[in-house]
Amino acid sequence: MDNCVGILMTGAQAGVWYLETLQQKARLSRGRSTYVLPVKTLTVPFEDINLFLPDNMHMAASRILPYFREMNVMGVSRYILANITLHEAFDLVSDQIHGNGLLHLREIIREVFDHKINIMLVGSMYTMKGTYLSGLFTRSPVTIVEADEATQRELDHLRKLFIRARITKKLHWSLPGFWQDILKSIDLCWLAPSMLWL
């Protein structure tokens, strides 16, 4: 395999965030501000898959399966799936993929969250209320702090605003009480990439 990584892009905004973040981390780890990590990307027509999310995960999995397979023959050592929810779809079809190089959320959680910490999962209502992502933390010392229903609705509303309008950091400063209340009981928020503009 080539000495490069890949990103399975599932939307322009998320894909750009993952690409920029990956390059930034690579430059920091190399100590060279001009370093460019070799990255291969594959764009998925996400609208076709998103129609099935989150209620028909099996159909979403069957639609994204060819892209997982293609990513594995592109000559990348590992690749990132630029969508948290679709890791669940991956799990449904992983036995149909040969030479899997996906860097799965399960691996990231196992390596990063090795100490006692309180976190809040922030993203879509499905992410915040569902059992898939929180279930990935069951073998870690992490405690998931769940926001109340009204806060979850507000967070989901903000997430949608970010996706539609690419709101900048100004929003954070317009809601200081909102964020202060959330941050009182947690050490860390696990944010959907669309929320990372804060």
TATA-V986303 format. One record per residue. N is the residue number from 1. RES is the residue in three letters. PSI is psi in degrees with one decimal (none if undefined). D_FIRST is the distance of its C-alpha to the first C-alpha in Angstrom with 1 decimal. Layout:
# TATA-V986303
N/RES/PSI/D_FIRST  N/RES/PSI/D_FIRST
This chain:
# TATA-V986303
1/MET/150.7/0.0  2/ASP/158.3/3.7  3/ASN/63.2/6.5  4/CYS/161.2/8.2  5/VAL/169.7/9.9  6/GLY/161.9/11.7  7/ILE/124.0/15.4  8/LEU/103.7/17.0  9/MET/128.3/20.3  10/THR/24.6/23.5  11/GLY/142.9/26.0  12/ALA/-47.7/26.4  13/GLN/-48.5/28.1  14/ALA/-42.7/25.8  15/GLY/-44.3/22.6  16/VAL/-42.2/24.1  17/TRP/-47.2/25.1  18/TYR/-43.1/21.6  19/LEU/-47.9/20.1  20/GLU/-42.2/23.0  21/THR/-42.3/22.9  22/LEU/-45.0/19.2  23/GLN/-41.5/19.9  24/GLN/-45.3/23.1  25/LYS/-39.1/21.7  26/ALA/-42.2/19.1  27/ARG/-41.5/22.0  28/LEU/-43.1/24.1  29/SER/-29.0/21.8  30/ARG/-16.1/21.3  31/GLY/23.9/25.0  32/ARG/117.8/24.6  33/SER/-14.0/26.0  34/THR/-0.4/24.4  35/TYR/137.3/20.7  36/VAL/116.5/18.5  37/LEU/130.2/15.2  38/PRO/121.2/12.6  39/VAL/131.9/12.9  40/LYS/136.1/12.4  41/THR/151.7/15.3  42/LEU/122.2/16.6  43/THR/129.6/20.4  44/VAL/135.3/22.2  45/PRO/84.6/25.9  46/PHE/-32.0/27.0  47/GLU/-37.1/30.7  48/ASP/-31.1/30.3  49/ILE/-38.9/28.8  50/ASN/-26.1/31.0  51/LEU/-27.8/34.0  52/PHE/-5.8/33.3  53/LEU/142.8/32.6  54/PRO/-0.7/33.7  55/ASP/-27.8/36.2  56/ASN/69.4/34.1  57/MET/-32.5/30.8  58/HIS/-41.3/30.2  59/MET/-41.9/30.6  60/ALA/-41.7/28.3  61/ALA/-43.1/25.7  62/SER/-30.9/26.1  63/ARG/-32.1/25.9  64/ILE/-13.7/22.6  65/LEU/-47.4/20.9  66/PRO/-28.9/19.6  67/TYR/-35.7/17.9  68/PHE/-45.5/16.1  69/ARG/-43.7/15.0  70/GLU/-39.8/14.0  71/MET/-36.7/12.0  72/ASN/-12.5/9.9  73/VAL/9.3/9.1  74/MET/1.1/8.7  75/GLY/34.1/5.0  76/VAL/147.4/6.0  77/SER/-41.5/5.9  78/ARG/158.2/9.5  79/TYR/157.3/12.2  80/ILE/139.1/15.9  81/LEU/114.0/18.6  82/ALA/54.1/21.3  83/ASN/118.8/24.1  84/ILE/-45.4/25.6  85/THR/-35.7/27.6  86/LEU/-7.5/24.7  87/HIS/-33.0/23.2  88/GLU/-41.1/26.2  89/ALA/-40.6/25.3  90/PHE/-44.0/21.8  91/ASP/-31.0/23.6  92/LEU/-23.5/25.7  93/VAL/6.8/22.9  94/SER/-30.0/20.1  95/ASP/-8.9/21.1  96/GLN/6.9/20.4  97/ILE/124.2/16.7  98/HIS/139.6/14.2  99/GLY/40.3/11.0  100/ASN/125.6/12.4  101/GLY/12.6/10.6  102/LEU/131.3/13.9  103/LEU/99.1/15.5  104/HIS/149.8/18.9  105/LEU/-36.1/22.2  106/ARG/-42.8/23.2  107/GLU/-42.5/20.7  108/ILE/-45.9/21.9  109/ILE/-43.9/25.5  110/ARG/-38.4/25.1  111/GLU/-36.4/23.8  112/VAL/-39.9/26.0  113/PHE/73.4/29.2  114/ASP/12.7/30.2  115/HIS/163.2/33.8  116/LYS/126.1/36.8  117/ILE/149.4/36.8  118/ASN/128.5/38.4  119/ILE/159.1/36.3  120/MET/130.6/37.0  121/LEU/120.9/34.6  122/VAL/125.8/35.4  123/GLY/-138.3/34.3  124/SER/165.7/35.5  125/MET/-37.4/38.3  126/TYR/-43.5/35.9  127/THR/-43.3/33.7  128/MET/-33.9/36.9  129/LYS/-23.9/38.8  130/GLY/168.1/36.2  131/THR/-12.0/35.2  132/TYR/-60.7/31.4  133/LEU/-45.0/30.3  134/SER/-32.1/33.2  135/GLY/-25.6/32.4  136/LEU/-18.1/29.0  137/PHE/-1.5/31.1  138/THR/-28.2/33.3  139/ARG/15.6/31.8  140/SER/165.4/31.9  141/PRO/14.8/35.0  142/VAL/139.9/34.9  143/THR/124.6/38.0  144/ILE/122.9/37.7  145/VAL/120.6/40.6  146/GLU/132.2/41.4  147/ALA/155.8/43.3  148/ASP/167.2/46.4  149/GLU/-44.8/46.6  150/ALA/-41.7/48.0  151/THR/-40.1/45.4  152/GLN/-43.1/42.6  153/ARG/-41.5/44.1  154/GLU/-42.8/44.4  155/LEU/-41.4/40.8  156/ASP/-38.9/39.6  157/HIS/-45.7/42.0  158/LEU/-40.1/40.5  159/ARG/-43.9/37.0  160/LYS/-37.7/38.1  161/LEU/-43.4/39.8  162/PHE/-45.7/36.6  163/ILE/-44.7/34.7  164/ARG/-41.6/37.5  165/ALA/-4.1/38.7  166/ARG/51.4/36.1  167/ILE/143.7/38.9  168/THR/-172.2/38.6  169/LYS/-17.3/39.5  170/LYS/-33.3/43.1  171/LEU/-39.0/43.1  172/HIS/-45.1/42.4  173/TRP/-19.1/45.6  174/SER/-9.4/47.6  175/LEU/42.8/47.0  176/PRO/-39.3/47.4  177/GLY/-39.4/49.5  178/PHE/-50.7/47.1  179/TRP/-36.1/44.1  180/GLN/-40.5/46.4  181/ASP/-42.8/47.6  182/ILE/-44.0/44.0  183/LEU/-7.3/42.9  184/LYS/-36.8/45.9  185/SER/5.5/44.5  186/ILE/160.9/40.8  187/ASP/-25.6/38.6  188/LEU/142.6/35.6  189/CYS/134.1/34.9  190/TRP/106.0/31.7  191/LEU/140.8/31.7  192/ALA/143.7/30.2  193/PRO/-33.2/28.4  194/SER/-20.8/31.3  195/MET/-7.0/33.7  196/LEU/5.7/31.9  197/TRP/-12.7/34.0  198/LEU/none/36.8
